[in-house]
Amino acid sequence: MAKKHLTPKGQQLTLSLGRKPRRDFDGFVVGGNAQLVAGLKALPGTNDRGFYFVWGEQGCGKSHLLQAQCQLTTLYKKRCIYLEAEQLMEFGPEVLDGMEHFDLVCVDDMDELIKQPGWEVGMFHFYNKLFDTNSSLLVSAKVAPRMLDITLADLKSRLCSGETYQITRLTDEAKVELMVSSAYKRGFQLTPDVAEYIIQRSTRDVSSLEAILDQLDALSLSEQRLITVPFVKKALGW
């Protein structure tokens, strides 16, 4: 792969747009996504261009996966940027100028981004630039690429051309494992029985469970209490 050079504009965009990834693969419960995770983990160690399209319901772990991939890529001394659609929508597609020089670009919530005026054409041109620089692209959406509401046929064909994976829903047992592990990383203990209690009474999507852990973590610190079922009942009004 040819050495990539960031323009001054690209360096500024890294500071103003790129979110610092907070999640890694250690915190991602693989479940039925072993093939996808193995493929992504192998990507930074090669000089091959890769395009991955991952999709799944809200809260299934798409953002976690993209951030983990960005973290891993930087460990290989390669340049990566993680971009959220909500963030990009504050600007026009020209904000992507120069980002084709990253080794990997991760775009979260592509389905929301292309609804905005000008972004279909903008993403089409950006995809072509990434191809020319032999860079890799990882995008997420709530639906498969063939189901995207896109009027620009050339963009749709390109988004359908990569390796496409649906992130499978975690079982409740896997969610217990995820919550216990996430709590440990936050510095507190969550027993499996408390995790099961939370899962049975929440919306069960990964994002909501992570938000509950953040809330419990803050409350337990302020009140200096262990996280037990009675504590959860009181804290969450259950």
KENU-518702 format. One record per residue: residue in one letter; residue number from 1; x, y negated, z of N, C-alpha, C in turn; chain. Coordinates in Angstrom, 2 decimals. Each point is the difference from the previous one (the first is absolute). Example, Ala and Ser with C-alpha at 12.3 -4.5 7.8 and 13.67 -1.06 7.14 Angstrom:
2
residu num n.X n.Y n.Z ca.X ca.Y ca.Z c.X c.Y c.Z chaine
A 1 13.19 5.69 7.80 -0.89 -1.19 0.00 0.90 -1.20 0.00 A
S 2 -0.35 -1.05 -0.72 0.82 -1.19 0.06 -0.77 -1.09 0.73 A
***
This chain:
238
residu num n.X n.Y n.Z ca.X ca.Y ca.Z c.X c.Y c.Z chaine
M 1 0.85 1.20 0.00 -0.85 -1.20 0.00 0.88 -1.24 0.00 A
A 2 -0.32 -0.93 -0.84 0.78 -1.23 -0.05 -0.17 -0.79 1.29 A
K 3 1.07 -0.68 0.40 -0.07 -0.80 1.21 -0.99 -1.13 -0.19 A
K 4 -0.83 -0.22 0.99 -1.05 -1.00 -0.12 0.42 -1.28 0.72 A
H 5 -0.34 -1.12 -0.59 0.35 -1.29 0.59 -1.27 -0.80 0.24 A
L 6 -0.16 -0.46 1.23 -1.14 -0.84 0.32 0.31 -1.44 -0.34 A
T 7 -0.95 -0.64 -0.63 0.14 -1.43 -0.26 -0.23 -0.76 1.30 A
P 8 0.45 -1.27 0.09 -0.31 -0.79 1.20 -1.49 -0.03 0.27 A
K 9 -0.80 -0.07 -1.08 -1.45 -0.01 0.20 -0.46 1.30 0.63 A
G 10 0.57 1.11 -0.47 -0.36 1.30 0.56 0.37 0.11 1.45 A
Q 11 1.17 -0.57 0.38 0.43 0.04 1.39 -0.96 -0.80 0.88 A
Q 12 -0.47 -1.14 -0.50 -0.94 -0.81 0.76 -1.31 0.74 0.20 A
L 13 -0.44 0.71 -1.04 -1.26 0.73 0.10 0.09 1.13 1.00 A
T 14 1.19 0.59 0.12 0.18 1.06 0.99 -0.29 -0.54 1.39 A
L 15 0.45 -1.21 0.25 -0.19 -0.60 1.32 -1.45 -0.44 0.22 A
S 16 -0.64 -0.53 -1.06 -1.32 -0.58 0.18 -1.14 1.00 -0.19 A
L 17 0.25 1.06 -0.79 -1.07 0.93 -0.31 0.17 1.37 0.61 A
G 18 1.19 0.55 -0.09 0.18 1.38 0.42 -0.25 0.20 1.49 A
R 19 -0.91 0.92 0.32 -0.24 0.36 1.39 1.07 0.98 0.47 A
K 20 0.49 -0.19 1.21 0.96 0.95 0.53 -0.73 1.29 0.37 A
P 21 0.37 1.12 -0.62 -0.69 1.25 0.31 0.16 0.37 1.46 A
R 22 -1.10 0.38 0.65 0.03 0.33 1.41 -0.10 1.51 0.24 A
R 23 -0.30 0.75 -1.05 -0.24 1.43 0.19 1.02 0.82 -0.79 A
D 24 0.25 1.23 0.49 0.94 0.89 -0.68 -0.61 1.39 -0.14 A
F 25 0.73 0.88 -0.65 -0.52 1.34 -0.25 -0.10 0.83 1.28 A
D 26 0.81 -0.33 1.00 -0.06 0.75 1.26 -1.38 -0.12 0.64 A
G 27 -0.66 -1.12 -0.23 -1.31 -0.21 0.60 -1.16 0.38 -0.90 A
F 28 0.31 0.58 -1.17 -1.05 0.38 -0.94 -0.28 1.49 0.15 A
V 29 -1.21 0.34 0.41 -0.38 1.41 0.12 -0.34 0.51 -1.40 A
V 30 0.78 0.95 -0.48 -0.08 0.42 -1.40 -1.33 0.65 -0.33 A
G 31 -0.46 0.91 0.83 -1.26 0.69 -0.28 0.05 0.68 -1.36 A
G 32 -1.00 -0.29 -0.83 -0.06 0.60 -1.33 0.72 -0.79 -1.07 A
N 33 0.89 -0.90 0.40 0.68 -0.88 -0.95 1.48 0.35 -0.18 A
A 34 0.33 1.27 0.20 1.41 0.41 -0.03 0.66 -0.27 -1.35 A
Q 35 -0.69 0.30 -1.09 0.59 -0.19 -1.33 0.27 -1.48 -0.27 A
L 36 -0.93 -0.85 0.36 0.17 -1.43 -0.19 1.18 -0.52 0.81 A
V 37 0.05 0.34 1.28 1.06 -0.49 0.87 1.37 0.49 -0.47 A
A 38 0.07 1.26 -0.42 1.27 0.54 -0.48 0.47 -0.75 -1.24 A
G 39 -0.92 -0.30 -0.91 0.36 -0.72 -1.22 0.49 -1.41 0.30 A
L 40 -0.67 -0.68 0.91 0.40 -1.36 0.35 1.35 -0.02 0.71 A
K 41 0.21 0.94 0.89 1.27 0.04 0.73 1.19 0.26 -0.93 A
A 42 -0.25 0.73 -1.07 1.08 0.33 -0.93 0.35 -1.16 -0.93 A
L 43 -0.93 -0.93 -0.18 0.17 -1.06 -0.99 1.21 -0.89 0.23 A
P 44 0.27 -0.49 1.22 1.14 -0.92 0.18 1.35 0.63 -0.28 A
G 45 0.10 1.32 0.11 1.27 0.67 -0.21 0.35 0.25 -1.45 A
T 46 -0.86 -0.44 -0.91 0.26 0.18 -1.42 0.12 -1.36 -0.68 A
N 47 0.46 0.03 -1.22 0.03 -1.22 -0.82 -1.14 -0.02 -1.01 A
D 48 -0.95 0.90 0.21 -1.12 0.09 -0.92 -1.06 -1.03 0.34 A
R 49 -0.64 -0.50 -1.03 -1.13 -0.89 0.21 -1.21 0.83 0.40 A
G 50 -0.75 -0.47 0.99 -1.18 0.73 0.42 -1.20 -0.92 0.10 A
F 51 -1.17 0.54 -0.31 -1.24 -0.75 0.20 -0.99 0.92 0.70 A
Y 52 -0.41 -0.42 1.18 -0.95 0.76 0.79 -1.24 -0.84 0.27 A
F 53 -1.15 0.63 -0.15 -1.28 -0.64 0.31 -0.66 0.86 1.07 A
V 54 -0.14 -0.56 1.20 -0.64 0.74 1.10 -1.33 -0.65 0.31 A
W 55 -1.00 0.82 0.24 -1.32 -0.54 0.26 -0.71 0.80 1.08 A
G 56 -0.95 -0.65 0.63 -0.76 0.65 1.05 -0.89 -1.01 0.69 A
E 57 -0.87 0.49 0.84 -0.97 -0.85 0.68 0.69 -0.99 0.93 A
Q 58 -0.75 -1.03 0.36 0.51 -1.01 0.91 0.47 0.65 1.30 A
G 59 1.21 -0.37 0.43 0.49 0.49 1.27 0.61 1.39 -0.02 A
C 60 0.30 0.53 -1.19 0.55 1.37 -0.07 1.52 0.03 0.14 A
G 61 0.65 -1.16 0.02 1.45 -0.02 0.18 0.77 -0.49 -1.21 A
K 62 -0.67 -0.63 -0.95 0.69 -0.46 -1.22 1.08 -1.04 0.33 A
S 63 -0.36 -0.98 0.81 0.97 -1.05 0.34 1.18 0.59 0.76 A
H 64 -0.28 0.93 0.89 1.07 0.67 0.75 0.98 0.66 -0.97 A
L 65 -0.54 0.69 -0.98 0.84 0.73 -0.95 0.86 -0.96 -0.83 A
L 66 -0.58 -1.09 -0.47 0.77 -0.96 -0.79 1.10 -0.66 0.83 A
Q 67 -0.32 -0.34 1.24 1.01 -0.62 0.86 1.11 0.99 0.34 A
A 68 -0.38 1.26 0.21 1.01 1.02 0.29 0.94 0.19 -1.18 A
Q 69 -0.55 -0.03 -1.21 0.83 0.15 -1.19 0.96 -1.17 -0.15 A
C 70 -0.47 -1.18 0.33 0.85 -1.19 -0.08 1.14 0.10 1.03 A
Q 71 -0.33 0.44 1.20 1.02 0.19 1.03 1.06 0.99 -0.46 A
L 72 -0.45 1.13 -0.55 0.93 1.04 -0.44 0.89 -0.51 -1.13 A
T 73 -0.57 -0.75 -0.92 0.77 -0.51 -1.14 1.15 -0.89 0.47 A
T 74 -0.25 -0.82 1.01 1.05 -0.89 0.49 1.13 0.78 0.67 A
L 75 -0.31 1.17 0.56 1.05 0.82 0.60 0.98 0.51 -1.04 A
Y 76 -0.44 0.06 -1.24 0.87 0.40 -1.11 0.72 -1.20 -0.62 A
K 77 -0.03 -1.13 0.71 0.65 -1.22 -0.47 -0.59 -0.50 -1.32 A
K 78 -1.28 0.25 -0.17 -0.70 -0.50 -1.18 -0.99 -1.07 0.44 A
R 79 -0.37 -0.84 -0.96 -0.87 -1.12 0.32 -1.46 0.34 -0.28 A
C 80 -0.81 -0.29 0.99 -1.42 0.32 -0.09 -0.80 -1.16 0.56 A
I 81 -1.20 -0.19 -0.54 -0.89 -1.02 0.55 -1.41 0.59 0.11 A
Y 82 -0.62 -0.27 1.15 -1.36 0.47 0.27 -0.94 -1.20 -0.09 A
L 83 -1.00 0.10 -0.88 -0.90 -1.12 -0.27 -1.45 0.42 0.25 A
E 84 -0.71 -0.84 0.73 -1.42 0.25 0.25 -0.84 -0.82 -0.98 A
A 85 -1.07 0.59 -0.49 -0.86 -0.70 -0.95 -0.54 -1.30 0.59 A
E 86 -0.41 0.06 1.26 -0.55 -1.19 0.64 0.98 -1.16 -0.03 A
Q 87 1.26 0.34 0.16 1.06 -1.00 -0.02 0.23 -0.53 -1.41 A
L 88 0.05 0.90 -0.97 0.25 -0.39 -1.38 -1.12 -0.86 -0.57 A
M 89 -1.23 0.25 0.45 -1.15 -0.73 -0.54 0.01 -1.48 0.34 A
E 90 0.87 -0.39 0.92 0.12 -1.42 0.31 0.75 -0.75 -1.10 A
F 91 0.62 0.77 -0.90 0.81 -0.57 -1.07 -0.50 0.53 -1.34 A
G 92 0.61 -0.44 -1.07 -0.29 0.56 -1.31 0.98 1.11 -0.32 A
P 93 -0.22 0.73 -1.09 0.88 1.11 -0.37 1.45 -0.41 -0.21 A
E 94 0.23 -1.29 -0.29 1.37 -0.45 -0.22 0.87 0.15 1.25 A
V 95 -0.64 0.23 1.14 0.76 0.19 1.23 0.87 1.26 -0.08 A
L 96 -0.32 0.90 -0.92 0.76 1.24 -0.16 1.28 -0.19 -0.81 A
D 97 0.18 -1.17 -0.60 1.17 -0.25 -0.84 1.29 0.28 0.78 A
G 98 0.84 0.83 -0.54 1.27 0.34 0.64 -0.05 1.24 0.86 A
M 99 -1.20 0.44 0.38 -0.09 1.16 0.88 0.29 1.32 -0.71 A
E 100 0.07 -0.05 -1.32 0.34 1.22 -0.73 1.44 0.43 0.26 A
H 101 0.78 -0.85 0.67 1.39 0.33 0.30 0.15 0.76 1.31 A
F 102 -1.10 0.22 0.71 0.06 0.90 1.15 0.05 1.44 -0.51 A
D 103 0.63 0.86 0.78 0.02 1.42 -0.38 -1.38 0.62 0.13 A
L 104 -0.76 -0.46 0.98 -1.35 0.51 0.22 -0.92 -1.14 0.41 A
V 105 -1.16 -0.05 -0.63 -1.04 -0.96 0.37 -1.22 0.79 0.46 A
C 106 -0.49 -0.31 1.20 -1.18 0.66 0.55 -1.14 -1.01 0.05 A
V 107 -1.11 0.31 -0.65 -1.15 -0.90 -0.04 -1.18 0.69 0.66 A
D 108 -0.45 -0.55 1.11 -1.09 0.59 0.77 -1.34 -0.60 -0.44 A
D 109 -1.01 0.86 -0.14 -1.36 -0.41 -0.37 -0.07 -0.59 -1.41 A
M 110 0.53 0.74 -0.95 -0.02 -0.43 -1.40 -1.42 -0.24 -0.50 A
D 111 -0.95 0.80 0.47 -1.38 -0.14 -0.46 -0.59 -1.35 0.37 A
E 112 0.43 -0.57 1.12 -0.48 -1.32 0.39 0.72 -1.09 -0.80 A
L 113 1.26 0.22 -0.27 0.80 -1.02 -0.69 -0.50 -0.26 -1.41 A
I 114 -0.29 1.06 -0.74 -0.35 -0.18 -1.42 -1.40 -0.56 -0.20 A
K 115 -0.76 -0.15 1.08 -1.30 -0.66 -0.10 0.14 -1.50 -0.19 A
Q 116 1.17 -0.52 0.34 0.21 -1.44 -0.03 0.36 -0.47 -1.41 A
P 117 -0.44 -1.21 -0.38 0.27 -0.52 -1.35 1.49 -0.02 -0.32 A
G 118 0.33 0.53 -1.16 1.38 -0.05 -0.49 0.88 1.15 0.44 A
W 119 -0.45 0.76 0.99 0.90 1.01 0.54 0.09 1.26 -0.85 A
E 120 -1.01 0.30 -0.80 0.12 1.17 -0.89 1.14 -0.22 -0.99 A
V 121 -0.01 -1.14 -0.67 1.06 -0.31 -0.96 1.34 -0.12 0.71 A
G 122 -0.02 -0.64 1.18 1.23 -0.17 0.76 0.64 1.32 0.38 A
M 123 -0.82 0.94 0.48 0.54 1.31 0.38 0.45 0.79 -1.22 A
F 124 -0.66 -0.17 -1.11 0.41 0.68 -1.23 1.41 -0.43 -0.40 A
H 125 0.24 -1.31 -0.01 1.33 -0.50 -0.36 1.05 0.39 1.05 A
F 126 -0.40 0.00 1.27 0.95 0.36 1.05 0.38 1.47 -0.11 A
Y 127 -0.97 0.85 -0.29 0.30 1.42 -0.19 1.03 0.19 -1.11 A
N 128 -0.17 -0.71 -1.10 0.94 0.12 -1.11 1.40 -0.48 0.38 A
K 129 0.07 -1.05 0.81 1.30 -0.49 0.46 0.68 1.04 0.89 A
L 130 -0.77 0.64 0.87 0.56 1.04 0.86 0.54 1.15 -0.84 A
F 131 -0.72 0.33 -1.06 0.45 1.07 -0.89 1.33 -0.38 -0.66 A
D 132 0.11 -1.25 -0.43 1.21 -0.46 -0.68 1.22 -0.01 0.92 A
T 133 -0.22 -0.26 1.30 1.12 -0.05 0.95 0.22 1.34 0.71 A
N 134 -0.75 1.02 -0.41 0.12 1.34 0.59 -0.31 -0.01 1.49 A
S 135 -0.92 -0.86 0.40 -0.41 -0.09 1.40 -1.20 0.91 0.25 A
S 136 -0.23 0.29 1.27 -1.10 0.88 0.39 -1.15 -0.81 0.58 A
L 137 -1.20 0.58 -0.11 -1.21 -0.66 0.48 -0.83 1.00 0.79 A
L 138 -0.48 -0.44 1.15 -0.90 0.79 0.82 -1.19 -0.87 0.35 A
V 139 -1.20 0.42 -0.39 -1.19 -0.79 0.27 -1.04 0.84 0.72 A
S 140 -0.90 -0.68 0.68 -1.10 0.69 0.68 -1.33 -0.62 -0.39 A
A 141 -1.05 0.78 0.14 -1.36 -0.47 -0.27 -0.96 0.94 0.72 A
K 142 -1.25 -0.43 0.08 -1.01 0.85 0.64 -0.60 1.01 -0.97 A
V 143 0.26 -0.18 -1.30 -0.53 0.92 -1.01 1.12 0.43 -0.93 A
A 144 -0.22 1.10 -0.72 0.97 0.49 -0.97 0.15 -1.00 -1.14 A
P 145 1.15 -0.02 -0.69 0.21 -1.00 -1.06 -1.05 0.04 -1.10 A
R 146 -0.49 1.18 -0.33 -1.00 0.09 -1.06 -1.33 -0.62 0.41 A
M 147 -0.19 -0.22 1.31 -1.24 -0.57 0.51 0.10 -1.50 0.23 A
L 148 1.16 -0.58 -0.24 0.17 -1.43 0.21 -0.84 -0.79 -1.00 A
D 149 -0.57 -1.09 0.48 -0.81 -0.87 -0.86 0.93 -0.96 -0.74 A
I 150 0.57 0.49 -1.10 0.98 -0.77 -0.77 -0.50 -0.18 -1.43 A
T 151 0.06 -1.23 -0.49 -0.42 -0.25 -1.38 1.17 0.11 -0.98 A
L 152 1.22 -0.21 0.50 1.18 0.07 -0.86 0.43 1.47 -0.13 A
A 153 -0.30 0.58 -1.14 0.24 1.44 -0.21 1.47 0.36 0.15 A
D 154 0.91 -0.86 -0.47 1.43 0.30 0.08 0.47 0.10 1.45 A
L 155 -0.54 -0.84 0.86 0.37 0.08 1.42 -0.52 1.30 0.61 A
K 156 -1.23 0.34 -0.32 -0.59 1.22 0.56 0.80 1.22 -0.42 A
S 157 0.42 0.04 -1.27 0.77 1.15 -0.47 1.33 0.11 0.72 A
R 158 0.61 -1.14 0.31 1.28 0.02 0.71 -0.18 0.45 1.45 A
L 159 -1.06 -0.47 0.64 -0.24 0.41 1.38 -0.38 1.48 0.09 A
C 160 -0.52 0.55 -1.08 -0.35 1.42 -0.03 1.19 0.87 -0.41 A
S 161 1.11 -0.63 -0.39 1.11 0.76 -0.56 0.95 0.57 1.05 A
G 162 -0.09 -0.51 1.22 0.93 0.45 1.03 -0.49 1.24 0.72 A
E 163 0.73 0.36 1.04 -0.41 1.12 0.84 -1.07 -0.50 0.97 A
T 164 -1.15 0.62 -0.05 -1.14 -0.45 0.80 -0.32 1.01 1.09 A
Y 165 -0.17 -0.52 1.22 -0.30 0.86 1.13 -1.12 -0.60 0.83 A
Q 166 -0.93 0.83 0.39 -0.99 -0.42 0.97 0.52 0.34 1.39 A
I 167 -0.01 -0.98 0.89 0.40 0.26 1.38 -1.17 0.71 0.68 A
T 168 0.24 1.22 0.41 -1.08 0.79 0.58 -0.28 -0.44 1.43 A
R 169 -1.25 0.14 0.37 -0.43 -0.37 1.34 0.65 0.91 1.04 A
L 170 0.46 -0.58 1.09 0.57 0.80 1.07 -1.09 0.72 0.77 A
T 171 0.30 1.19 0.45 -0.91 0.70 0.90 0.04 -0.69 1.35 A
D 172 -0.99 0.28 0.84 0.00 -0.60 1.34 1.22 0.45 0.80 A
E 173 0.43 1.23 -0.22 1.20 0.49 0.70 1.23 -0.81 -0.40 A
A 174 0.10 -0.32 -1.30 1.13 -0.80 -0.47 -0.08 -1.42 0.53 A
K 175 -1.21 -0.52 0.16 -0.17 -1.35 0.54 0.44 -0.05 1.47 A
V 176 -0.27 1.07 0.73 0.48 0.08 1.38 1.52 -0.07 0.01 A
E 177 0.62 0.78 -0.87 1.46 0.00 -0.11 0.52 -1.40 -0.34 A
L 178 -0.68 -0.66 -0.93 0.39 -1.34 -0.41 -0.09 -0.98 1.17 A
M 179 -1.10 0.04 0.74 -0.19 -0.94 1.10 1.02 0.22 1.12 A
V 180 0.26 1.25 0.33 0.97 0.30 1.05 1.39 -0.49 -0.41 A
S 181 0.36 0.25 -1.27 1.30 -0.44 -0.51 0.09 -1.52 -0.05 A
S 182 -1.05 -0.66 -0.47 0.00 -1.46 -0.11 0.09 -0.65 1.38 A
A 183 -0.69 0.59 0.97 0.06 -0.53 1.36 1.43 0.11 0.55 A
Y 184 0.63 1.13 -0.26 1.38 0.21 0.47 0.93 -1.06 -0.60 A
K 185 -0.19 -0.30 -1.27 0.84 -1.01 -0.65 -0.24 -1.39 0.58 A
R 186 -1.21 -0.22 0.50 -0.31 -1.29 0.63 0.53 -0.07 1.43 A
G 187 0.40 1.14 0.54 0.58 0.01 1.33 -0.94 0.41 1.11 A
F 188 -1.13 0.62 -0.33 -0.88 0.49 1.05 -0.48 1.40 -0.33 A
Q 189 -0.51 0.67 1.03 -0.44 1.39 -0.18 -1.50 0.05 -0.23 A
L 190 -0.37 0.76 -1.00 -1.41 0.27 -0.28 -0.16 1.51 -0.08 A
T 191 -0.77 0.56 0.90 -0.16 1.45 0.01 -0.98 0.43 -1.09 A
P 192 0.11 1.22 -0.50 -0.90 0.47 -1.06 -1.48 -0.10 0.37 A
D 193 -0.34 0.24 1.28 -1.41 -0.06 0.37 -0.56 -1.42 -0.10 A
V 194 0.84 -0.99 0.32 -0.44 -1.39 -0.14 -0.12 -0.37 -1.48 A
A 195 0.95 0.47 -0.80 -0.06 -0.25 -1.45 -1.27 0.61 -0.60 A
E 196 -0.33 1.21 0.40 -1.22 0.65 -0.49 -1.24 -0.79 0.40 A
Y 197 -0.01 -0.51 1.22 -1.13 -0.80 0.48 -0.20 -1.24 -0.88 A
I 198 1.11 -0.66 -0.33 -0.06 -1.21 -0.84 -0.51 0.34 -1.40 A
I 199 0.55 1.05 -0.58 -0.37 0.39 -1.37 -1.49 0.33 -0.09 A
Q 200 -0.52 0.67 0.99 -1.41 0.41 -0.02 -0.95 -1.19 0.07 A
R 201 0.50 -1.14 0.48 -0.88 -1.15 0.20 0.34 -1.21 -0.87 A
S 202 0.96 0.16 -0.91 0.40 -1.11 -0.86 -0.38 0.30 -1.45 A
T 203 0.33 -0.93 -0.89 -0.30 0.20 -1.41 0.93 1.00 -0.66 A
R 204 1.07 0.38 0.69 0.91 1.09 -0.38 0.97 -0.32 -1.13 A
D 205 -0.11 -1.16 -0.65 1.00 -0.29 -1.03 1.29 -0.42 0.68 A
V 206 1.12 0.23 -0.69 1.31 -0.20 0.60 0.22 -1.44 0.44 A
S 207 -0.42 -0.96 -0.81 0.20 -1.41 0.35 -0.71 -0.36 1.29 A
S 208 -1.24 0.49 0.17 -0.75 -0.29 1.22 0.65 0.64 1.21 A
L 209 0.49 1.22 -0.16 0.66 0.68 1.11 1.27 -0.74 0.42 A
E 210 0.75 -0.49 -0.99 1.21 -0.77 0.31 -0.36 -1.30 0.73 A
A 211 -1.08 -0.64 -0.41 -0.44 -1.24 0.65 -0.41 0.27 1.45 A
I 212 -0.65 1.14 0.23 -0.38 0.36 1.37 1.24 0.22 0.86 A
L 213 1.01 0.64 -0.56 1.24 0.21 0.75 0.65 -1.33 0.37 A
D 214 -0.01 -0.95 -0.93 0.55 -1.33 0.30 -0.75 -0.64 1.16 A
Q 215 -1.32 0.12 -0.03 -0.83 -0.60 1.04 0.26 0.66 1.36 A
L 216 0.06 1.31 0.01 0.25 0.73 1.25 1.39 -0.28 0.53 A
D 217 0.96 -0.11 -0.89 1.37 -0.29 0.40 0.07 -1.34 0.73 A
A 218 -0.62 -1.02 -0.58 0.03 -1.33 0.60 -0.70 -0.02 1.36 A
L 219 -1.17 0.66 0.08 -0.75 0.00 1.25 0.71 0.79 1.10 A
S 220 0.58 1.13 -0.37 0.69 0.81 1.02 1.22 -0.73 0.54 A
L 221 0.66 -0.77 -0.85 1.15 -0.78 0.46 -0.44 -1.12 0.95 A
S 222 -1.07 -0.69 -0.38 -0.45 -1.12 0.83 -0.55 0.47 1.34 A
E 223 -0.62 1.18 0.01 -0.59 0.51 1.24 0.88 1.02 0.70 A
Q 224 1.14 0.33 -0.65 0.94 0.97 0.58 -0.70 1.31 0.37 A
R 225 -0.73 0.54 -0.97 -0.73 1.25 0.23 0.32 1.02 -1.08 A
L 226 -0.09 1.27 0.39 0.14 1.07 -0.97 -1.25 0.06 -0.87 A
I 227 0.16 0.51 -1.22 -1.14 0.08 -0.91 -0.68 1.35 0.19 A
T 228 -1.11 -0.03 0.71 -0.79 1.19 0.29 -1.38 -0.17 -0.64 A
V 229 -0.81 1.04 0.05 -1.35 -0.10 -0.55 -0.81 -1.10 0.71 A
P 230 0.00 -0.06 1.34 -0.73 -1.10 0.66 0.50 -1.38 -0.42 A
F 231 1.33 -0.13 -0.16 0.55 -1.29 -0.43 -0.49 -0.34 -1.41 A
V 232 -0.01 0.98 -0.90 -0.46 -0.23 -1.37 -1.47 -0.40 -0.01 A
K 233 -0.81 0.69 0.81 -1.43 -0.32 0.08 -0.21 -1.47 0.37 A
K 234 0.73 -0.44 1.00 -0.14 -1.38 0.46 0.55 -0.99 -1.02 A
A 235 1.17 0.31 -0.55 0.67 -0.93 -0.92 -0.79 -0.20 -1.29 A
L 236 -0.61 1.08 -0.50 -0.70 -0.07 -1.28 -1.51 -0.09 0.14 A
G 237 -0.47 -0.08 1.22 -1.43 -0.16 0.22 -0.82 1.22 -0.36 A
W 238 0.59 1.16 0.15 -0.69 1.25 -0.32 -0.64 0.61 1.24 A
***
